[in-house]
Amino acid sequence: MLKWLLALLLTAGCCAGKPYRYTPSVVNFEYATSVRLIVFCLDGPKLGSGVIASKKHVITAKHVAVCKIGPPPFLIIARDVRNNKIEMKVDRLSETVDVARLVALGDKEPFPIYAKFNLDD
């Protein structure tokens, strides 16, 4: 019994780490730079999410942006945190990884806030 208790205390002590504290500004920024996606295909709508990458572009998973059956999606609707409806289409699909880039239709730039990718870190 004593060996079991000692093992439990040692395991709990060595594996307990400091919890990471998110600052409100980081959480708010991550929330503000995300979108919900509705992808309309011939076999029915699909749901997904994405990250706003520029004033006109969203990055999402390739499996979200392509249809299982038939042609490419005929419409993709993105909803931002303000619940604005932005019509989008597939701009690029990766050949090697599960990534797709979507672009907003029209001349407007609907995303004033977007994620900035720092590759220097």
DSSP file with accessible surface (Angstrom, degrees, kcal/mol):
  #  RESIDUE AA STRUCTURE BP1 BP2  ACC     N-H-->O    O-->H-N    N-H-->O    O-->H-N    TCO  KAPPA ALPHA  PHI   PSI    X-CA   Y-CA   Z-CA
    1    1 A M     >        0   0  184      0, 0.0     4,-2.2     0, 0.0     5,-0.2   0.000 360.0 360.0 360.0 -41.7    0.0    0.0    0.0
    2    2 A L  H  >  +     0   0  138      1,-0.2     4,-2.6     2,-0.2     5,-0.2   0.895 360.0  51.9 -66.0 -38.6    2.8    2.4    0.9
    3    3 A K  H  > S+     0   0  182      2,-0.2     4,-2.5     1,-0.2    -1,-0.2   0.905 109.7  49.9 -63.9 -40.1    4.6    1.7   -2.4
    4    4 A W  H  > S+     0   0  164      2,-0.2     4,-2.3     1,-0.2    -2,-0.2   0.930 111.9  47.2 -64.7 -43.6    1.4    2.4   -4.3
    5    5 A L  H  X S+     0   0   82     -4,-2.2     4,-2.5     2,-0.2    -2,-0.2   0.924 112.3  49.9 -64.7 -41.7    0.9    5.7   -2.5
    6    6 A L  H  X S+     0   0  100     -4,-2.6     4,-2.4     1,-0.2     5,-0.2   0.921 110.8  49.5 -63.6 -42.8    4.5    6.7   -3.0
    7    7 A A  H  X S+     0   0   51     -4,-2.5     4,-2.4     1,-0.2     5,-0.2   0.907 110.7  50.6 -63.4 -40.3    4.2    5.9   -6.8
    8    8 A L  H  X S+     0   0   87     -4,-2.3     4,-2.5     2,-0.2     5,-0.2   0.935 111.5  47.2 -64.0 -44.5    1.1    8.0   -7.0
    9    9 A L  H  X S+     0   0  110     -4,-2.5     4,-2.1     1,-0.2    -2,-0.2   0.910 113.5  48.0 -65.2 -40.7    2.6   11.0   -5.3
   10   10 A L  H  X S+     0   0  113     -4,-2.4     4,-2.2     2,-0.2    -1,-0.2   0.909 113.1  47.9 -67.0 -41.3    5.8   10.8   -7.4
   11   11 A T  H  X S+     0   0   83     -4,-2.4     4,-1.6    -5,-0.2    -2,-0.2   0.934 113.2  47.1 -65.8 -44.3    3.8   10.5  -10.7
   12   12 A A  H  X S+     0   0   57     -4,-2.5     4,-1.0    -5,-0.2    -2,-0.2   0.895 113.6  49.4 -66.3 -35.8    1.5   13.4   -9.8
   13   13 A G  H  < S+     0   0   56     -4,-2.1    -1,-0.2    -5,-0.2    -2,-0.2   0.891 113.0  44.2 -72.4 -37.5    4.4   15.6   -8.8
   14   14 A C  H  < S+     0   0  103     -4,-2.2    -1,-0.2     1,-0.2    -2,-0.2   0.774 117.0  44.1 -81.4 -22.9    6.5   15.0  -11.9
   15   15 A C  H  < S+     0   0   96     -4,-1.6     2,-0.6    -5,-0.2    -1,-0.2   0.571  86.0 100.5 -98.8 -11.1    3.7   15.4  -14.4
   16   16 A A     <  +     0   0   79     -4,-1.0     2,-0.2    -5,-0.2    -4,-0.0  -0.668  53.0 178.7 -79.6 119.1    1.9   18.5  -13.0
   17   17 A G        -     0   0   64     -2,-0.6    -2,-0.1     1,-0.0     3,-0.0  -0.681  37.9 -82.8-113.0 171.5    3.0   21.5  -15.0
   18   18 A K        -     0   0  204     -2,-0.2     2,-0.1     1,-0.1    -1,-0.0  -0.568  49.1-117.3 -71.6 133.9    2.1   25.1  -14.8
   19   19 A P        -     0   0   99      0, 0.0     2,-0.4     0, 0.0    -1,-0.1  -0.476  28.1-115.8 -70.5 141.8   -1.1   25.8  -16.6
   20   20 A Y        -     0   0  171     -2,-0.1     2,-0.6     1,-0.0    -3,-0.0  -0.666  26.7-144.0 -78.3 128.9   -0.7   28.2  -19.6
   21   21 A R        -     0   0  207     -2,-0.4     2,-0.4    -3,-0.0    -1,-0.0  -0.854   6.9-149.5-100.0 119.2   -2.6   31.4  -19.0
   22   22 A Y        -     0   0  145     -2,-0.6     3,-0.0     4,-0.0    -2,-0.0  -0.714  13.8-134.6 -83.6 133.2   -4.2   32.9  -22.1
   23   23 A T     >  -     0   0   69     -2,-0.4     4,-2.1     1,-0.1     3,-0.5  -0.615  20.4-117.9 -83.1 149.8   -4.4   36.7  -22.0
   24   24 A P  H  > S+     0   0   99      0, 0.0     4,-2.8     0, 0.0     5,-0.2   0.861 113.3  57.4 -56.6 -34.6   -7.8   38.1  -23.1
   25   25 A S  H  > S+     0   0   83      2,-0.2     4,-2.1     1,-0.2     5,-0.2   0.900 107.6  46.8 -66.3 -37.6   -6.1   39.9  -26.0
   26   26 A V  H  > S+     0   0   53     -3,-0.5     4,-2.6     2,-0.2     5,-0.2   0.943 114.5  46.3 -67.9 -46.0   -4.7   36.6  -27.5
   27   27 A V  H  X S+     0   0   67     -4,-2.1     4,-2.4     1,-0.2     5,-0.2   0.933 113.6  49.0 -63.1 -44.0   -8.1   34.8  -27.1
   28   28 A N  H  X S+     0   0  102     -4,-2.8     4,-2.5    -5,-0.2    -1,-0.2   0.898 111.5  49.6 -63.3 -39.4  -10.0   37.7  -28.6
   29   29 A F  H  X S+     0   0   84     -4,-2.1     4,-1.5    -5,-0.2    -2,-0.2   0.926 111.0  48.8 -66.6 -43.6   -7.6   37.9  -31.5
   30   30 A E  H  < S+     0   0  114     -4,-2.6    -2,-0.2     1,-0.2    -1,-0.2   0.905 114.0  46.8 -63.1 -39.2   -7.8   34.2  -32.2
   31   31 A Y  H >< S+     0   0  148     -4,-2.4     3,-1.3    -5,-0.2    -2,-0.2   0.915 111.1  51.5 -67.0 -41.2  -11.6   34.4  -32.1
   32   32 A A  H 3< S+     0   0   21     -4,-2.5    49,-0.3     1,-0.3    -1,-0.2   0.740 108.5  52.1 -70.0 -22.3  -11.7   37.5  -34.3
   33   33 A T  T 3< S+     0   0    9     -4,-1.5    19,-2.9    -3,-0.1     2,-0.3   0.189  95.5  86.9-102.1  19.0   -9.6   35.8  -37.0
   34   34 A S  E <   -A   51   0A  45     -3,-1.3    47,-0.3    17,-0.2     2,-0.3  -0.824  55.0-165.9-115.8 155.2  -11.6   32.7  -37.3
   35   35 A V  E     -A   50   0A   4     15,-2.1    15,-1.9    -2,-0.3     2,-0.4  -0.962  19.3-129.4-135.2 154.0  -14.7   31.9  -39.5
   36   36 A R  E     -AB  49  79A 143     43,-2.4    43,-2.5    -2,-0.3     2,-0.4  -0.861  30.2-151.3 -97.8 140.1  -17.4   29.3  -39.7
   37   37 A L  E     -AB  48  78A   2     11,-2.9    11,-2.0    -2,-0.4     2,-0.5  -0.913  17.8-168.4-118.5 140.4  -17.8   27.8  -43.1
   38   38 A I  E     -AB  47  77A  51     39,-2.4    39,-2.7    -2,-0.4     2,-0.6  -0.993  14.8-163.0-121.5 118.4  -20.8   26.3  -44.9
   39   39 A V  E     -AB  46  76A   1      7,-2.9     7,-2.4    -2,-0.5     2,-0.7  -0.915   6.6-150.0-107.3 120.5  -19.8   24.5  -48.1
   40   40 A F  E     +AB  45  75A  63     35,-2.9    34,-1.6    -2,-0.6    35,-0.9  -0.821  26.0 164.3 -97.8 114.9  -22.6   23.8  -50.6
   41   41 A a  E >   -A   44   0A   8      3,-0.7     3,-1.6    -2,-0.7    29,-0.1  -0.761  51.8-105.6-119.6 168.5  -22.1   20.6  -52.7
   42   42 A L  T 3  S+     0   0  122     27,-0.4    28,-0.1    29,-0.3    -1,-0.0   0.822 121.6  54.1 -64.2 -30.2  -24.4   18.5  -54.8
   43   43 A D  T 3  S-     0   0   68     26,-0.4    -1,-0.3     1,-0.3    27,-0.1   0.314 127.9 -78.9 -88.4  11.0  -24.3   15.8  -52.1
   44   44 A G  E <   -A   41   0A  26     -3,-1.6    -3,-0.7     2,-0.0    -1,-0.3  -0.351  60.7 -51.8 116.1 165.3  -25.4   18.3  -49.4
   45   45 A P  E     -A   40   0A  88      0, 0.0     2,-0.3     0, 0.0    -5,-0.2  -0.388  45.0-158.8 -76.1 151.0  -23.9   21.1  -47.3
   46   46 A K  E     -A   39   0A  42     -7,-2.4    -7,-2.9    18,-0.1     2,-0.3  -0.939   7.7-139.4-124.5 152.5  -20.8   20.6  -45.1
   47   47 A L  E     +A   38   0A 140     -2,-0.3     2,-0.3    -9,-0.2    -9,-0.2  -0.839  33.7 138.1-111.6 149.4  -19.6   22.5  -42.1
   48   48 A G  E     -A   37   0A  22    -11,-2.0   -11,-2.9    -2,-0.3     2,-0.3  -0.916  35.6-119.8-164.3-170.3  -16.1   23.6  -41.3
   49   49 A S  E     -A   36   0A  80     -2,-0.3    12,-0.5   -13,-0.3     2,-0.3  -0.925  21.3-176.0-141.9 167.1  -13.9   26.4  -40.0
   50   50 A G  E     -AC  35  60A   7    -15,-1.9   -15,-2.1    -2,-0.3     2,-0.4  -0.954  25.4-112.4-156.4 173.7  -11.0   28.4  -41.2
   51   51 A V  E     -AC  34  59A  59      8,-2.5     8,-2.8    -2,-0.3     2,-0.5  -0.958  31.8-120.7-116.9 131.4   -8.5   31.1  -40.3
   52   52 A I  E     + C   0  58A   4    -19,-2.9    63,-2.7    -2,-0.4     6,-0.3  -0.582  33.6 175.6 -72.5 120.9   -8.6   34.6  -41.9
   53   53 A A        -     0   0   24      4,-2.3     2,-0.3    -2,-0.5     5,-0.2   0.601  61.0  -7.5-106.3 -17.3   -5.2   34.9  -43.7
   54   54 A S  S    S-     0   0   35      3,-1.4    -1,-0.2    59,-0.1    61,-0.1  -0.920  89.4 -74.8-159.3-174.1   -5.6   38.3  -45.5
   55   55 A K  S    S+     0   0   92     -2,-0.3    56,-1.8     1,-0.2    58,-0.1   0.692 132.6  18.8 -67.7 -15.6   -8.3   40.9  -46.2
   56   56 A K  S    S+     0   0   42     53,-0.2    48,-2.1    54,-0.2     2,-0.3   0.457 112.0  81.2-127.6  -8.8   -9.8   38.5  -48.8
   57   57 A H  E     - D   0 103A  43     46,-0.2    -4,-2.3    54,-0.1    -3,-1.4  -0.833  45.8-169.8-116.4 148.0   -8.5   35.0  -48.0
   58   58 A V  E     -CD  52 102A   0     44,-1.8    44,-3.1    -2,-0.3     2,-0.5  -0.987  14.6-145.7-128.6 137.6   -9.3   32.2  -45.6
   59   59 A I  E     +CD  51 101A  55     -8,-2.8    -8,-2.5    -2,-0.4     2,-0.3  -0.892  32.7 153.3-102.5 131.8   -7.2   29.1  -45.0
   60   60 A T  E     -CD  50 100A  10     40,-2.5    40,-2.7    -2,-0.5     2,-0.2  -0.853  48.7 -70.8-143.7 179.6   -9.1   25.9  -44.2
   61   61 A A    >>  -     0   0   25    -12,-0.5     4,-1.5    -2,-0.3     3,-0.9  -0.544  36.8-130.7 -77.2 143.0   -8.6   22.1  -44.5
   62   62 A K  H 3> S+     0   0   59      1,-0.2     4,-1.1    -2,-0.2    -1,-0.1   0.885 107.1  59.8 -61.3 -37.9   -8.8   20.7  -48.1
   63   63 A H  H 34 S+     0   0  115      1,-0.2    -1,-0.2     2,-0.2     5,-0.1   0.735 105.7  49.8 -67.1 -19.1  -11.3   18.0  -47.0
   64   64 A V  H <4 S+     0   0   15     -3,-0.9    -1,-0.2     1,-0.1    -2,-0.2   0.861 111.1  48.3 -79.8 -36.8  -13.7   20.8  -46.0
   65   65 A A  H  < S+     0   0    1     -4,-1.5     2,-0.3    -3,-0.1    -2,-0.2   0.516 102.9  68.3 -87.1  -7.2  -13.3   22.8  -49.3
   66   66 A V  S  < S-     0   0   48     -4,-1.1     2,-0.3     6,-0.1   -25,-0.1  -0.862  77.2-124.3-114.9 151.9  -13.8   19.9  -51.7
   67   67 A a        -     0   0   20     -2,-0.3     3,-0.1     3,-0.1    -2,-0.1  -0.675   7.3-142.0 -90.6 146.0  -17.0   17.9  -52.4
   68   68 A K  S    S+     0   0  177     -2,-0.3     2,-0.4     1,-0.2    -1,-0.1   0.861  89.5  32.8 -71.3 -36.4  -17.0   14.1  -52.1
   69   69 A I  S    S-     0   0  110      2,-0.1   -27,-0.4    -3,-0.0   -26,-0.4  -0.967 112.8 -11.1-125.8 136.9  -19.3   13.7  -55.2
   70   70 A G  S    S-     0   0   56     -2,-0.4    -3,-0.1   -28,-0.1   -29,-0.0  -0.292  98.5 -13.1  83.6-160.1  -19.5   15.8  -58.3
   71   71 A P  S    S-     0   0   74      0, 0.0   -29,-0.3     0, 0.0     3,-0.1  -0.052  85.9 -69.6 -73.3 176.6  -17.9   19.1  -59.2
   72   72 A P  S    S-     0   0  101      0, 0.0    -6,-0.1     0, 0.0   -30,-0.1  -0.128  74.7 -68.1 -58.9 164.2  -16.3   21.6  -56.8
   73   73 A P        -     0   0   23      0, 0.0    17,-0.2     0, 0.0   -32,-0.2  -0.240  37.0-149.2 -56.6 139.6  -18.6   23.5  -54.4
   74   74 A F  S    S+     0   0  138    -34,-1.6     2,-0.3     1,-0.3   -33,-0.1   0.662  80.2  10.1 -86.3 -12.9  -20.9   25.9  -56.1
   75   75 A L  E     -B   40   0A  46    -35,-0.9   -35,-2.9     2,-0.0     2,-0.4  -0.944  56.8-166.4-163.1 139.8  -20.9   28.2  -53.1
   76   76 A I  E     -BE  39  88A   2     12,-1.3    12,-3.2    -2,-0.3     2,-0.5  -0.999  12.2-160.2-126.8 127.2  -19.0   28.6  -49.8
   77   77 A I  E     -BE  38  87A  10    -39,-2.7   -39,-2.4    -2,-0.4     2,-0.4  -0.937   4.0-164.7-108.8 126.3  -20.4   30.9  -47.1
   78   78 A A  E     -BE  37  86A   0      8,-2.9     8,-2.8    -2,-0.5     2,-0.5  -0.911   1.3-162.6-107.0 136.4  -18.1   32.2  -44.4
   79   79 A R  E     -BE  36  85A  73    -43,-2.5   -43,-2.4    -2,-0.4     6,-0.2  -0.986   9.4-158.1-119.0 123.4  -19.5   33.8  -41.2
   80   80 A D    >   -     0   0    5      4,-1.2     3,-2.1    -2,-0.5   -45,-0.1  -0.176  41.5 -83.0 -88.6-172.8  -17.2   35.9  -39.1
   81   81 A V  T 3  S+     0   0   44    -47,-0.3   -49,-0.1   -49,-0.3   -46,-0.1   0.757 131.7  54.2 -66.7 -23.5  -17.5   36.8  -35.4
   82   82 A R  T 3  S-     0   0  124    -50,-0.1    -1,-0.3     2,-0.1   -50,-0.0   0.315 118.0-115.5 -88.6   6.4  -19.8   39.6  -36.3
   83   83 A N    <   +     0   0   88     -3,-2.1     2,-0.2     1,-0.2    -2,-0.1   0.713  59.1 160.5  65.7  23.4  -22.0   37.1  -38.1
   84   84 A N        -     0   0   74     26,-0.1    -4,-1.2     1,-0.0     2,-0.6  -0.535  38.8-129.1 -69.6 143.7  -21.4   38.8  -41.5
   85   85 A K  E     -E   79   0A 121     -2,-0.2     2,-0.5    -6,-0.2    -6,-0.2  -0.860  27.4-176.5-100.3 118.8  -22.1   36.5  -44.5
   86   86 A I  E     -E   78   0A  16     -8,-2.8    -8,-2.9    -2,-0.6     2,-0.4  -0.970  18.8-140.5-118.9 122.1  -19.2   36.4  -47.0
   87   87 A E  E     +E   77   0A  91     -2,-0.5    18,-2.7   -10,-0.2     2,-0.3  -0.675  31.9 173.9 -81.8 133.5  -19.5   34.5  -50.2
   88   88 A M  E     -EF  76 104A   2    -12,-3.2   -12,-1.3    -2,-0.4     2,-0.3  -0.847  20.4-157.9-135.2 167.0  -16.3   32.7  -51.1
   89   89 A K  E     - F   0 103A 116     14,-2.0    14,-2.5    -2,-0.3     2,-0.3  -0.948  39.3 -85.9-140.4 163.7  -14.9   30.2  -53.6
   90   90 A V  E     + F   0 102A  40     -2,-0.3    12,-0.2   -17,-0.2     3,-0.1  -0.555  41.1 174.7 -71.7 127.0  -11.9   27.8  -53.7
   91   91 A D  E     +     0   0A  62     10,-3.1     2,-0.3     1,-0.4    11,-0.2   0.820  64.1   1.0 -99.4 -46.0   -8.8   29.7  -54.8
   92   92 A R  E     - F   0 101A 168      9,-1.9     9,-2.9     2,-0.0     2,-0.4  -0.999  55.1-159.3-147.3 146.3   -6.1   27.0  -54.4
   93   93 A L  E     - F   0 100A  67     -2,-0.3     7,-0.2     7,-0.2     2,-0.2  -0.984  25.4-123.1-123.2 136.3   -5.8   23.4  -53.2
   94   94 A S        -     0   0   30      5,-2.3     5,-0.1    -2,-0.4    -2,-0.0  -0.528   8.9-154.1 -75.8 143.4   -2.6   21.8  -52.0
   95   95 A E  S    S+     0   0  171     -2,-0.2    -1,-0.1     1,-0.1     3,-0.1   0.696  92.1  31.4 -84.9 -22.1   -1.5   18.7  -53.9
   96   96 A T  S    S+     0   0  129      1,-0.1     2,-0.3     3,-0.1    -1,-0.1   0.712 117.5  36.9-113.2 -26.4    0.5   17.3  -50.9
   97   97 A V  S    S-     0   0   84      2,-0.2     2,-2.0   -35,-0.0    -3,-0.2  -0.828  86.6 -96.8-129.0 168.8   -1.2   18.4  -47.7
   98   98 A D  S    S+     0   0   79     -2,-0.3     2,-0.4   -36,-0.1   -35,-0.1  -0.434  79.6 119.3 -84.8  65.1   -4.8   18.9  -46.4
   99   99 A V        +     0   0   61     -2,-2.0    -5,-2.3   -38,-0.3     2,-0.3  -0.993  35.3 178.9-135.0 139.9   -4.9   22.7  -47.0
  100  100 A A  E     -DF  60  93A   1    -40,-2.7   -40,-2.5    -2,-0.4     2,-0.5  -0.983  17.6-144.0-137.3 148.7   -7.1   24.9  -49.1
  101  101 A R  E     -DF  59  92A  79     -9,-2.9   -10,-3.1    -2,-0.3    -9,-1.9  -0.962  15.5-163.3-113.9 130.0   -7.2   28.7  -49.7
  102  102 A L  E     -DF  58  90A   1    -44,-3.1   -44,-1.8    -2,-0.5     2,-0.4  -0.809   3.1-154.4-107.9 151.4  -10.5   30.4  -50.2
  103  103 A V  E     -DF  57  89A  20    -14,-2.5   -14,-2.0    -2,-0.3   -46,-0.2  -0.974  21.3-114.0-127.4 141.8  -11.0   33.9  -51.7
  104  104 A A  E     - F   0  88A   5    -48,-2.1   -16,-0.3    -2,-0.4     2,-0.2  -0.483  35.2-117.1 -70.9 140.6  -13.9   36.3  -51.1
  105  105 A L  S    S+     0   0   78    -18,-2.7     3,-0.3    -2,-0.2   -18,-0.2  -0.509  74.6  19.1 -77.4 147.5  -16.1   37.0  -54.2
  106  106 A G  S    S-     0   0   53     -2,-0.2    -2,-0.0     1,-0.2     0, 0.0  -0.287 100.8 -65.9  90.1-174.9  -16.2   40.5  -55.6
  107  107 A D  S    S+     0   0  164     -2,-0.1    -1,-0.2     2,-0.1    -2,-0.0   0.591  95.0 104.3 -91.0 -13.8  -13.9   43.5  -55.1
  108  108 A K        -     0   0  174     -3,-0.3    -4,-0.1     1,-0.1     0, 0.0  -0.320  64.2-140.6 -70.4 154.5  -14.5   44.1  -51.4
  109  109 A E        +     0   0  119      1,-0.1   -53,-0.2    -2,-0.0    -1,-0.1  -0.869  23.9 180.0-111.6  92.7  -12.1   43.2  -48.7
  110  110 A P        +     0   0   36      0, 0.0   -54,-0.2     0, 0.0    -1,-0.1   0.571  58.7  72.5 -77.5  -9.6  -14.4   41.9  -46.0
  111  111 A F        +     0   0    1    -56,-1.8   -54,-0.1     1,-0.2   -78,-0.0  -0.814  46.1 170.6-113.1  96.2  -11.8   40.9  -43.4
  112  112 A P  S    S+     0   0   86      0, 0.0     2,-0.5     0, 0.0    -1,-0.2   0.811  74.8  49.5 -71.2 -27.5  -10.3   44.0  -41.6
  113  113 A I  S    S+     0   0   75    -81,-0.2     2,-0.3   -59,-0.1   -59,-0.1  -0.945  71.5 163.1-114.8 131.0   -8.6   41.8  -39.0
  114  114 A Y        -     0   0   68     -2,-0.5   -61,-0.2   -61,-0.1     2,-0.2  -0.972  42.1 -90.7-145.2 159.1   -6.6   38.7  -40.1
  115  115 A A        -     0   0   14    -63,-2.7     2,-0.6    -2,-0.3   -64,-0.0  -0.455  33.7-145.4 -69.4 137.9   -4.0   36.4  -38.6
  116  116 A K        -     0   0  146     -2,-0.2     2,-0.7     2,-0.0   -62,-0.1  -0.931   9.8-147.0-107.8 119.5   -0.4   37.4  -39.2
  117  117 A F        -     0   0  131     -2,-0.6     2,-0.8   -64,-0.2   -64,-0.0  -0.771   8.6-162.1 -91.5 116.1    1.9   34.4  -39.7
  118  118 A N    >   +     0   0   92     -2,-0.7     3,-0.6     1,-0.1    -2,-0.0  -0.865  11.0 180.0-100.3 109.5    5.4   35.0  -38.3
  119  119 A L  T 3   +     0   0  159     -2,-0.8    -1,-0.1     1,-0.2    -2,-0.0   0.447  69.2  77.8 -88.4  -1.0    7.8   32.5  -39.9
  120  120 A D  T 3         0   0  150      0, 0.0    -1,-0.2     0, 0.0    -2,-0.0   0.644 360.0 360.0 -82.3 -15.8   10.8   33.9  -38.0
  121  121 A D    <         0   0  170     -3,-0.6     0, 0.0     0, 0.0     0, 0.0  -0.434 360.0 360.0 -76.1 360.0    9.9   32.2  -34.7
